[in-house]
Amino acid sequence: MQSVWSEDIKIRRREPLAGDMEVTAVVIGAGLAGILTAYYLKQAGIRVVVLEADRIGSGQTKNTTAKITSQHNLIYDRLIRSFGRPMAEHYAMANEAAIGEYDRLILEKGIDCDFVRCPAYLYSRIETDLLKREAEAAESLGIKASYGTECELPLSVAGVTRFENQARFHPLKFLAKIAEEVEVYEQTKVLRVEDRRVETAGGTVTAEHIVFAAHYPFINVPGYYFARMYQERSYVVALEGAERPQGLYLGIDRDGLSFRTCGDLVLLGGESHRTGVNRKSRSNKEMNPGDSGHTEMNSESGTGAGCKYEVLRSRARELYPGCREASHWSAQDCITLDGLPYIGRFSRRKPFWYVATGFGKWGMTSAMVSARILTAMISGQDCPEGDIFSPQRHFTAQAAKGLAVHGAYTVKGLTKHLLPWGNKKIVPNCPHMGCRLEWNPEEESYDCPCHGSRFDGEGHLLDGPAQTDCRKRERG
Ligand code: FES
């Protein structure tokens, strides 16, 4: 089922690339991060084109809950302790500036995209100390934040952390308008990138600067993003007849949910889990080294795959008796080892390649942050706030723990296909690096637990980093 954003917007089609060209910068990926980066590069006087394998906004931009916030779960207290106050301040101010820039741009261009300023809350039914500490940390970094106990949601909370002046909008209405100002080639899949040359089936683009903004970098070496990032799936049901909150809400408990209003609907989200892992067993912290803060759905119930939406529907019935489901959909997010995005130089070995990935659940604000940082880097401006987002930033204790957990999944996935097939079930291996895929009955897809590639029942590629379909084999 498609998201509510996809239902009421058609983005103008663009021609595929046909022939060779030379430009100053090329952006790979026409989601929000790619289009915004190209937009600001063009504003800076740089000749830029965007290459998109499918359609503008056809990736994760259309599956988001479209909250524009500097509130990224419990993060600021941790950032101060791990990176120091100046770096934490850069993260806070870059995200606050991103919200302001959306506001400014939407006003300047007169974009009708349902943009609304509103507060954002973290809530807990049991925890108060963490929320208090987070509010204090955020406030000390310059964010207007406070701790309290008042909450609009139909559940009792122990406390909330409130951030002022956050926002929500319709991501595809915004994207459609900004994309009008950018040169985009659709249905133009990048086959190979060699130094400054990008090859597609229809032609090549030679550029001084190359930006990888296609969700998960598909080049393994250099950069090694496959070793320091995994993917999570999460689920949304859109509810009619539910009381709509003014604010944006995110629960920090194991069964915490996400709430936001969208027109007449309430979007209820949650039930995150590592892609390709649909079973009980590990604690939330083990499953989510990047600390995305979302729950592993079956960590306690052990009900197995196939009930993510049912869990959300059951919670919806509890919270909003009599509500009706208007639609449901799922999203896929890249999670880094320390929970911060990778925005900056792709690798020290390729100083003219750039990357924007690992946005976690915070894709809207991170897309704007990426666009501003990458534009500054490419146009030679000073960008001190770039350090905290740099893919080459220092390795924290949390990242080390994340690496161990992520590495264990990868090793398991890689060795699993060597094991004998006990019950004659034959499942394809992932063409990315060979891990055994897991059948996901709820979404009828083969999902890879190593780095999150997904394929439909016929083996056609749904999500990277894999770049090709997988060979279809008999499923038992
Ligand atoms: Fe990397 Fe499957 S996504 S092995």
Residues whose N, C-alpha, C, O or C-beta is under 5 A from the ligand:
A	BS01	FES	C430 H432 M433 G434 C435 C448 C450 H451 G452 S453 P465 A466
